[in-house]
């Protein structure tokens, strides 16, 4: 899975020598740079997750899902039980539907005209 960086120390040292750096210095710089690249690569590889890590996390996530569902269901049952208890202790007032009084269908008597 890991892609390693290839570093040609000989070509690097020769490049430095052709630029005018003494042979001992060029070889020392090539070794130092190779060591730095190797350490960076090792630290990168430690940060990567393996398939085992991913499978373990997936199992933990699945357990968390199951636990969450259990808690949601239990909480719902407790809330419904509490509402039922409150309803028994304090029953709702009965609502009586009252029909409005019947209206009289007659026309009122006319007012007599005064001469």
Residue pairs with C-beta under 8 A, 6 or more apart in sequence:
1 48
2 41
2 44
2 45
2 48
4 41
5 37
5 41
7 33
7 34
7 37
9 27
9 30
9 31
9 33
9 34
10 30
12 26
12 29
12 30
12 33
13 23
13 26
13 27
13 29
13 30
14 26
16 25
16 26
16 29
16 30
17 23
17 26
21 29
49 57
